[in-house]
Amino acid sequence: MAVNPKQPALRRLLAQALVANRQPEEAVQTLEEAHAAAPADLETTFALASGYLQVKKADAAGRLFDVVAAARPIPQTYVLIGRAYRDADQYDRARAALEKALAMDPHVRHAHYYLGTLAVRAEGILRVDEAIKEFGRELDLAADDPFMHERLGIALVEARREAEALPHLQIATRAPAAGADAWQYLGRAQLAAQQPQDAVASLRRALALTTPAAGDAEVGNLHYQLARALRQAGDAKAADAEFAQAERSSVARTENARNRLARFMRDADEGRGPDAGVMPSITLDAGGFSTLTATARRDLTAQLSSTLARVYLNLGVMQARADRFGRAAELFEQAAAIDPAFPQVQYSLGVAWFNAQQYTKAAAALARAAAADPGNADVRRMLALASLQSDDFARAADLLRDDPQRESNPSLQFAYGIALVRSGRAADAESTFSRLVAAHAGSPELNVVLGEAHAEQGDFDAAVKSLERALALKPDVAEANAALGIIYLKQGRLADSVNALRTELSAHPEDVKARHTLATVLDLDGRSDEALREVRTVLKARPQFADARYLHGKILLARGAAAEAAEQLEIAARLAPDDANVHYQLGQAYQKLGRTELAQQQFDVFQKLKDKRRGGSK
């Protein structure tokens, strides 16, 4: 991609893309070219200085920061220079810049915060008192800042000053963006304050908010803290289960306080710190941009957007060619965020997510691509396959019905048959399967789908025969034992259903639907402990699985854990607002908690949904 060197903003955006692609040396080279072409552009000078820090050229960075500070000698300049040095672990230089900012203006924002993080990033808990002092000074300048309340609360807990931490963490967790850190440390403070029930609720909220990126140490420590809270609350059985979960993470308790506090403060402003959403730079001299007319600015903005979208698209293609599909999808998403209609971006995003086996995300992107180009058969075909994999069988069947290659492509016929069966149109699938059976009678996968088709029509004997034939052809064929488990469940043969489903999971442990069915059968068979273990495993793999949330809440409610049940059922109600049973169980949970008004609201919703289903809306 050619970029006009006289447009430094374009060069800076290209450098950002290179940094995002983990190519810091190339980013610095790009910025050096931009700086040579426009040496008076202070934004580029600052960006190049930051780039030098990334490649360990601190002296070169310092010379450029001096140029920026001389041109803009205001305290905010020194705050951002201090942050840049801090992020590069240049702690002495960072402290000098931040102290310079405070000398110029004792009330300048964020300088005290960054000084506090310097202490713990360098030496962890050993200098937590220094961090507490600086965070307190920052809070004096912005008393309502939930982020600073959270950071101060965390530091106070690590310093074993939990009583002082409690009010700060309570303010932090009232913020809509409060994350797992705030809830975890609130739970720890509540535990130290002999408030075990509150601590249990806070720590469970922290676990629910933990992202897939969280490491074993973080998750293991959360389970360990929750176990302590449950034991203090008198629930020894639940505590033992959490202790066992914590033990599974071998590093759960090896992370000492020094390292933990340093990690929290290092990660603190990654996307949500005091400068969240702001690049680590300041509004410096805009150069020639400030003299442009409004029309010229709009034209340049459009060119910037198009250029950066193309950069991210090309970088994504490079990652996809290297079979790094998750990373490719992230880059395509950045391109789509800049320009959703950029050519090929939605299709590329859908294909990347498909290859990364994230089928729901793939279907969403491919649906946008199909809407933009409804005559593109390739896009519609890929959307059909993504819909099939993400259990949207009705859409898959509708798309494949009109596919011009379906009649001549056995794989598409097979996919079409599956979509028809699983969308409740087994009778429509018969003609498709009759042709497939004639040509592929020895296919175990085909026999599985035939068995499912027979079961859908209530012919369980024929279904069992097809499924047993599939297993004879291939003992570990996917979904055969799961289908048998469902048939046995419908026949009331719970023990046989459990055995068939466990056999399925021994060969395919990643099958969350089979595991959810197993949890359902175990619950019906009165084996709630086993059912809970299975449904929790399902939810770890798929937190947005509404039926699993419902089952989890239903089991907890039956065991008398109404508060925990309500939490699960509230999530289920958000995920499946039209499921009457969810609202009924949630009403029961609220009733047991004494929340009669909320309970009645849920029962009213339940009744309206039941009436609507009967076609007699009242």
C-alpha positions in Angstrom: 0.0 0.0 0.0 1.4 3.4 -1.0 1.1 6.1 1.6 1.8 9.8 0.8 4.8 10.7 3.1 3.4 14.3 3.2 0.4 13.0 5.2 1.9 12.1 8.6 -1.5 11.1 10.0 -1.7 8.3 7.5 1.8 7.2 8.4 0.9 7.2 12.1 -2.2 5.0 11.4 -0.1 2.6 9.4 2.3 2.4 12.3 -0.5 1.6 14.7 -1.6 -1.2 12.4 2.0 -2.6 12.3 2.2 -2.4 16.1 -1.1 -4.2 16.4 0.4 -6.9 14.1 3.4 -7.2 16.4 5.8 -5.6 14.0 7.3 -2.8 16.2 10.5 -2.4 14.1 8.5 -1.9 10.9 6.3 0.6 12.8 9.3 2.6 13.9 10.7 2.6 10.3 7.3 4.0 9.1 7.3 6.7 11.7 11.0 7.7 10.9 10.0 8.2 7.3 7.0 10.3 8.4 9.1 12.3 10.8 11.8 13.0 8.1 9.1 14.2 5.7 7.4 16.4 8.3 9.8 17.1 11.2 7.6 19.9 12.6 4.6 17.6 13.1 4.6 17.1 16.9 2.1 14.2 16.9 4.5 12.2 14.7 7.4 13.2 16.8 5.7 12.0 20.0 4.6 8.8 18.2 8.2 8.1 17.0 9.5 8.7 20.5 7.0 6.2 21.9 8.1 3.8 19.1 11.7 4.1 20.1 10.8 3.1 23.6 9.2 -0.1 22.3 12.5 -1.1 20.6 14.6 -0.1 23.6 16.1 3.1 22.3 15.4 5.3 25.3 18.0 7.9 24.6 16.7 8.5 21.2 13.1 8.7 22.6 14.3 11.2 25.2 15.7 13.6 22.6 12.4 13.6 20.8 10.3 14.0 24.0 12.5 17.1 24.7 11.5 18.5 21.4 7.8 17.9 22.1 8.0 19.4 25.6 9.9 22.5 24.3 7.1 23.1 21.8 4.3 22.4 24.2 5.6 23.3 27.7 2.4 22.4 29.6 1.9 19.9 32.5 -0.2 17.5 30.4 2.7 17.0 28.0 4.9 15.8 30.9 2.1 13.5 32.2 1.9 11.8 28.9 5.7 11.6 28.5 5.7 10.1 32.0 3.1 7.5 31.1 5.1 6.6 27.9 8.2 6.0 30.0 6.3 4.1 32.6 4.8 1.8 30.0 8.3 1.0 28.7 9.5 0.2 32.3 11.7 3.4 32.3 10.7 4.2 35.9 13.3 6.9 36.8 12.6 8.8 33.6 8.9 8.4 34.2 9.1 9.7 37.7 11.1 12.8 36.6 8.5 13.7 34.0 5.5 13.2 36.3 7.1 15.2 39.1 7.9 18.0 36.6 4.2 18.0 35.6 3.1 18.4 39.3 5.7 21.1 39.8 4.1 23.0 37.0 0.5 22.3 38.2 -0.2 20.4 41.5 -3.7 19.7 40.3 -2.9 18.2 36.9 -4.9 15.0 36.4 -3.4 11.5 36.3 0.1 12.4 37.5 -0.4 11.1 41.0 -2.1 7.9 39.6 0.9 7.1 37.3 3.3 7.8 40.2 1.4 5.3 42.3 1.6 2.7 39.6 5.3 3.3 39.2 5.9 2.1 42.8 4.0 -1.2 42.5 5.0 -2.0 38.9 8.6 -1.8 40.0 8.5 -3.6 43.4 4.9 -4.8 44.0 3.6 -5.0 47.5 6.8 -3.7 49.0 5.8 -0.1 48.0 2.1 -0.4 48.3 1.9 2.4 50.9 3.5 4.8 48.4 0.9 3.8 45.9 -2.0 4.3 48.4 -0.7 7.8 49.2 -0.5 8.7 45.5 -3.9 7.2 44.6 -5.4 9.1 47.5 -4.0 12.3 46.2 -5.4 11.6 42.7 -8.8 10.9 44.3 -8.7 14.2 46.0 -8.7 15.8 42.5 -11.6 13.6 41.2 -13.7 12.3 44.1 -16.3 10.6 41.9 -13.9 8.6 39.7 -14.9 4.9 40.0 -11.6 3.8 38.4 -9.5 5.5 41.1 -11.8 4.2 43.9 -11.2 0.7 42.5 -7.4 1.1 42.3 -7.2 2.6 45.8 -9.4 -0.2 47.1 -7.2 -2.9 45.6 -4.1 -1.4 47.0 -5.7 -1.1 50.5 -6.8 -4.8 50.4 -3.3 -5.9 49.5 -2.0 -3.8 52.4 -4.4 -5.6 54.7 -6.4 -2.5 55.3 -9.7 -4.0 54.2 -12.0 -1.9 56.4 -10.6 1.2 54.6 -10.9 -0.5 51.2 -14.6 -1.4 51.6 -16.3 2.0 50.8 -14.0 2.6 47.8 -14.7 -0.8 46.3 -18.5 -0.4 46.9 -18.3 2.8 44.9 -16.3 1.1 42.2 -18.7 -1.8 41.8 -21.6 0.5 41.4 -20.1 1.7 38.1 -21.7 0.0 35.0 -18.2 -0.9 33.7 -17.1 -2.6 36.9 -15.1 -5.7 36.1 -13.9 -8.9 37.8 -11.1 -7.1 39.6 -13.4 -4.7 41.5 -15.8 -7.5 42.5 -12.9 -9.9 43.5 -11.3 -7.3 45.8 -14.7 -6.3 47.2 -15.3 -9.9 48.1 -11.9 -10.1 49.8 -12.7 -7.0 51.8 -16.1 -8.3 52.8 -14.6 -11.6 53.9 -12.1 -9.8 56.1 -15.0 -7.7 57.5 -16.8 -10.9 58.5 -19.5 -10.5 55.8 -19.3 -13.9 54.3 -22.7 -14.0 52.5 -21.9 -10.7 50.8 -18.4 -12.0 50.0 -19.8 -15.1 48.3 -22.1 -13.0 46.1 -19.3 -10.6 45.1 -16.8 -13.4 44.3 -19.4 -15.3 42.2 -20.0 -12.0 40.3 -16.2 -11.8 39.8 -16.1 -15.3 38.4 -19.0 -14.6 36.1 -17.2 -11.5 34.7 -13.9 -13.3 34.2 -12.9 -13.2 30.6 -11.4 -16.2 28.6 -8.1 -14.3 28.6 -7.8 -14.7 32.4 -4.9 -16.9 33.4 -5.0 -20.0 35.6 -3.6 -18.0 38.5 -6.3 -15.4 38.4 -9.2 -18.0 38.1 -7.7 -20.4 40.6 -7.3 -17.6 43.1 -10.9 -16.6 42.7 -12.1 -20.1 43.3 -9.9 -20.3 46.4 -11.2 -17.0 47.8 -14.8 -18.1 47.1 -14.1 -21.4 48.9 -12.9 -19.5 52.0 -16.0 -17.3 51.9 -18.3 -20.3 51.6 -16.6 -22.0 54.5 -17.0 -18.9 56.6 -20.7 -18.8 55.6 -21.2 -22.4 56.8 -21.6 -24.0 53.4 -18.8 -26.7 53.8 -19.9 -28.8 50.8 -19.8 -25.9 48.3 -16.6 -24.8 49.8 -15.0 -28.2 49.3 -16.0 -28.1 45.6 -14.4 -24.6 45.2 -11.2 -25.7 46.9 -11.1 -28.7 44.5 -11.6 -26.4 41.6 -8.8 -24.1 42.9 -6.5 -27.1 43.2 -6.9 -28.0 39.6 -5.0 -24.8 38.8 -1.5 -25.7 39.9 -0.4 -22.0 39.9 -3.5 -20.8 41.7 -1.8 -20.1 45.0 1.8 -19.6 43.8 1.4 -16.0 42.7 2.6 -14.0 45.6 1.1 -10.7 46.7 4.0 -8.7 45.3 3.6 -10.1 41.8 -0.2 -10.0 42.0 -0.4 -6.3 42.8 2.2 -5.5 40.2 0.1 -7.4 37.6 -3.1 -5.6 38.5 -1.5 -2.2 38.3 0.3 -3.2 35.0 -3.0 -4.2 33.5 -5.1 -1.5 35.1 -5.2 1.0 32.3 -5.2 -1.5 29.4 -8.3 -0.2 27.8 -10.0 1.0 30.9 -7.7 3.3 32.8 -7.9 7.0 33.4 -7.1 7.6 29.7 -9.4 4.8 28.4 -10.1 5.3 24.8 -7.4 7.9 24.3 -4.1 7.3 22.6 -1.1 8.0 24.8 -0.5 11.3 23.2 -1.9 14.8 23.5 -3.4 17.3 21.1 -0.2 18.8 19.8 0.3 21.0 16.8 -2.1 19.7 14.1 0.2 21.1 11.4 -1.4 21.8 8.1 -4.6 20.0 9.2 -5.8 23.0 11.2 -5.7 25.2 8.2 -7.8 22.9 6.0 -11.4 23.7 5.1 -14.2 21.6 6.4 -14.7 19.9 3.1 -11.0 19.2 2.8 -11.0 17.7 6.3 -13.9 15.4 5.4 -12.1 14.3 2.3 -8.9 13.6 4.3 -10.9 11.7 7.0 -12.5 9.5 4.3 -9.1 8.8 2.8 -7.7 8.0 6.3 -10.5 5.6 7.0 -10.2 3.9 3.7 -6.5 3.5 4.0 -6.6 2.2 7.5 -9.4 -0.3 6.7 -7.3 -1.6 3.8 -4.3 -1.9 6.1 -6.2 -4.0 8.6 -7.8 -6.1 5.8 -4.4 -6.8 4.3 -2.9 -7.7 7.6 -5.9 -10.0 8.3 -5.3 -11.8 4.9 -1.6 -12.3 5.9 -2.7 -13.9 9.2 -5.3 -16.1 7.5 -2.8 -17.4 5.0 -0.6 -18.4 7.9 -3.7 -20.3 9.4 -3.9 -17.9 12.3 -7.7 -17.4 11.8 -8.5 -16.0 15.3 -5.9 -13.2 14.8 -7.1 -12.7 11.3 -10.7 -12.2 12.5 -9.6 -9.6 15.0 -7.9 -7.6 12.3 -10.9 -7.9 10.0 -13.1 -6.7 12.8 -10.9 -3.6 13.1 -11.3 -3.0 9.4 -15.1 -3.5 9.7 -15.2 -1.1 12.7 -13.6 1.6 10.5 -15.7 1.0 7.4 -18.4 -1.8 7.7 -19.1 -1.6 3.9 -15.4 -1.9 2.9 -15.2 -4.4 0.0 -14.8 -8.0 1.1 -14.4 -7.1 4.7 -17.6 -8.8 6.0 -17.0 -11.9 3.9 -13.4 -12.2 5.0 -14.5 -11.7 8.6 -17.1 -14.5 8.3 -14.7 -16.9 6.6 -12.0 -16.2 9.3 -14.5 -16.9 12.1 -15.7 -20.0 10.3 -12.2 -21.4 10.1 -11.7 -20.5 13.7 -14.8 -22.5 14.5 -16.6 -19.5 15.9 -19.7 -20.2 13.9 -22.2 -17.8 15.5 -19.8 -14.9 14.8 -19.2 -16.2 11.3 -22.9 -16.3 10.6 -23.4 -12.7 11.7 -20.6 -11.4 9.4 -21.7 -13.6 6.5 -25.3 -12.4 6.9 -24.1 -8.8 6.5 -22.1 -9.9 3.4 -25.1 -11.7 1.9 -27.4 -8.6 2.5 -24.9 -6.5 0.6 -24.6 -8.9 -2.2 -27.7 -11.1 -2.3 -26.9 -12.7 -5.6 -23.6 -14.1 -4.5 -24.1 -17.9 -4.2 -20.7 -18.5 -2.5 -21.6 -16.1 0.3 -25.0 -17.6 0.8 -23.5 -21.1 0.8 -21.0 -20.2 3.4 -23.7 -18.5 5.5 -25.8 -21.7 5.2 -22.9 -23.8 6.5 -22.2 -21.4 9.4 -25.9 -21.3 10.3 -25.9 -25.1 10.3 -22.9 -25.2 12.7 -24.5 -22.6 15.0 -27.8 -24.5 15.2 -29.8 -22.1 13.1 -31.2 -25.0 11.1 -34.2 -23.2 9.6 -32.0 -20.5 8.0 -29.6 -23.2 6.8 -32.4 -25.1 5.2 -33.9 -22.0 3.5 -30.5 -21.0 2.0 -29.6 -24.5 0.8 -33.0 -25.1 -0.7 -32.2 -22.6 -3.5 -28.4 -23.4 -3.8 -27.6 -24.0 -7.5 -25.0 -26.7 -6.6 -27.1 -28.7 -4.1 -28.5 -31.3 -6.5 -25.0 -32.1 -7.9 -23.1 -31.9 -4.6 -23.6 -34.8 -2.1 -22.1 -32.8 0.7 -24.6 -30.0 0.3 -27.4 -32.6 0.0 -26.3 -34.1 3.3 -26.2 -30.7 4.9 -29.6 -29.8 3.5 -31.0 -33.0 4.9 -29.6 -32.3 8.4 -31.0 -28.8 8.3 -34.4 -30.1 7.4 -34.5 -32.8 10.1 -33.2 -30.5 12.8 -35.6 -27.7 11.9 -38.6 -30.0 12.4 -39.1 -30.8 8.7 -38.1 -34.5 8.7 -40.9 -35.4 6.2 -39.4 -32.9 3.7 -36.0 -34.6 4.1 -37.1 -38.0 2.9 -36.6 -37.4 -0.8 -33.1 -36.0 -0.1 -32.2 -38.9 2.0 -33.6 -41.5 -0.4 -31.1 -40.3 -3.1 -28.3 -40.2 -0.6 -29.0 -43.7 0.8 -29.0 -45.1 -2.7 -25.5 -43.8 -3.3 -24.0 -43.8 0.2 -25.7 -46.6 2.2 -22.5 -47.4 4.0 -22.0 -43.9 5.4 -22.1 -43.9 9.2 -22.8 -40.1 9.3 -25.8 -40.6 6.9 -27.2 -43.3 9.1 -27.0 -41.0 12.1 -29.1 -38.3 10.3 -31.5 -41.0 9.1 -31.9 -42.1 12.7 -32.6 -38.5 13.8 -35.2 -38.1 11.0 -37.0 -41.3 12.1 -36.9 -40.1 15.8 -38.2 -36.7 14.8 -41.3 -38.5 13.2 -41.8 -40.7 16.3 -40.6 -43.9 14.7 -38.1 -44.8 17.5 -37.6 -48.5 16.4 -36.5 -47.4 13.0 -34.4 -44.7 14.5 -32.6 -47.1 16.9 -31.8 -49.4 14.0 -30.3 -46.6 11.9 -28.2 -45.4 14.8 -27.0 -48.9 15.7 -26.1 -49.4 12.1 -24.1 -46.2 12.2 -22.2 -47.3 15.3 -21.5 -50.7 13.8 -19.9 -48.9 10.8 -18.0 -46.5 13.0 -18.1 -47.0 16.8 -17.1 -43.4 17.6 -19.3 -41.7 14.9 -20.4 -38.3 16.3 -24.0 -37.8 17.7 -25.1 -41.4 17.3 -25.0 -42.2 21.1 -26.3 -38.7 21.8 -29.4 -39.4 19.6 -29.9 -42.8 21.3 -29.7 -41.0 24.7 -32.5 -38.6 23.7 -34.6 -41.5 22.4 -34.1 -43.4 25.7 -35.0 -40.3 27.6 -38.3 -39.9 25.7 -39.0 -43.6 26.4 -38.4 -43.1 30.1 -35.3 -45.3 30.1 -33.1 -43.0 32.2 -30.3 -45.4 33.0 -29.9 -46.3 29.4 -30.0 -42.7 28.4 -27.2 -41.8 30.9 -25.1 -44.7 29.6 -25.5 -43.7 25.9 -24.8 -40.0 26.7 -21.7 -40.8 28.7 -20.4 -43.0 25.8 -21.0 -40.1 23.4 -19.0 -37.8 25.7 -16.2 -40.2 26.2 -15.6 -40.0 22.4 -16.6 -36.3 22.0 -16.1 -34.5 25.3 -16.5 -31.1 23.6 -20.2 -31.8 22.7 -21.9 -29.3 25.0 -25.4 -30.3 23.8 -24.9 -33.9 24.7 -23.5 -32.9 28.1 -26.5 -30.6 28.7 -28.8 -33.5 27.8 -26.9 -35.7 30.3 -27.3 -33.1 33.0 -31.0 -33.0 32.3 -31.3 -36.8 32.5 -29.3 -36.9 35.7 -31.5 -34.3 37.3 -34.6 -36.2 36.3 -33.1 -39.3 37.8 -32.6 -37.5 41.2 -28.8 -37.3 40.8 -28.5 -33.5 41.3 -24.9 -33.5 42.4 -23.8 -35.1 39.1 -26.2 -33.0 37.2 -24.7 -29.8 38.7 -21.2 -30.9 37.7 -22.2 -31.5 34.2 -24.2 -28.3 33.7 -21.3 -26.2 35.2 -19.0 -27.8 32.7 -21.4 -26.8 29.9 -21.5 -23.2 31.1 -17.7 -22.9 31.2 -17.6 -23.9 27.6 -20.7 -21.9 26.5 -21.7 -19.2 29.1 -24.5 -17.9 26.8 -26.3 -21.3 26.6 -29.8 -20.2 27.9 -31.1 -23.8 28.5 -28.0 -24.6 30.6 -28.5 -21.4 32.7 -32.2 -22.4 33.2 -31.3 -26.0 34.2 -28.5 -24.7 36.6 -31.0 -22.3 38.2 -33.7 -25.0 38.5 -31.4 -27.5 40.2 -30.1 -24.8 42.6 -33.7 -23.8 43.4 -34.7 -27.4 44.2 -31.7 -27.6 46.5 -32.7 -24.5 48.4 -30.1 -22.1 47.1 -32.6 -19.5 46.0 -30.2 -16.6 45.7 -27.8 -18.5 43.5 -30.7 -19.9 41.5 -32.1 -16.4 40.9 -28.7 -15.2 39.6 -28.7 -18.1 37.0 -32.3 -17.7 36.1 -31.9 -13.9 35.6 -29.2 -14.6 33.0 -31.4 -17.2 31.4 -34.3 -14.7 31.2 -32.1 -12.2 29.4 -30.8 -14.8 27.0 -34.3 -16.4 26.3 -36.9 -13.8 27.2 -39.7 -15.7 25.4 -39.2 -19.0 27.4 -42.1 -19.2 29.8 -40.6 -21.9 32.0 -37.6 -19.6 32.8 -39.9 -16.9 34.0 -41.9 -19.3 36.1 -38.8 -20.7 37.8 -37.4 -17.2 38.4 -40.7 -16.2 40.0 -40.4 -19.2 42.3 -36.9 -18.1 43.2 -38.0 -14.6 44.0 -40.9 -15.9 46.0 -38.5 -18.0 48.2 -36.3 -14.9 48.7 -39.3 -12.9 49.9 -39.2 -10.6 46.8 -43.0 -10.9 46.2 -43.4 -8.0 43.8 -40.7 -9.3 41.5 -42.1 -12.8 41.8 -45.5 -11.7 40.7 -44.0 -9.8 37.7 -42.4 -13.0 36.6 -45.6 -15.1 37.0 -47.4 -12.5 35.0 -44.9 -12.8 32.2 -45.1 -16.6 32.4 -48.9 -16.4 32.0 -48.8 -14.0 29.1 -46.3 -16.2 27.2 -48.5 -19.3 27.9 -51.5 -17.5 26.6 -49.7 -16.3 23.5 -48.5 -19.9 22.8 -52.2 -21.0 22.9 -53.1 -18.3 20.5 -55.4 -16.6 23.1 -53.5 -13.4 24.1 -55.2 -11.8 27.0 
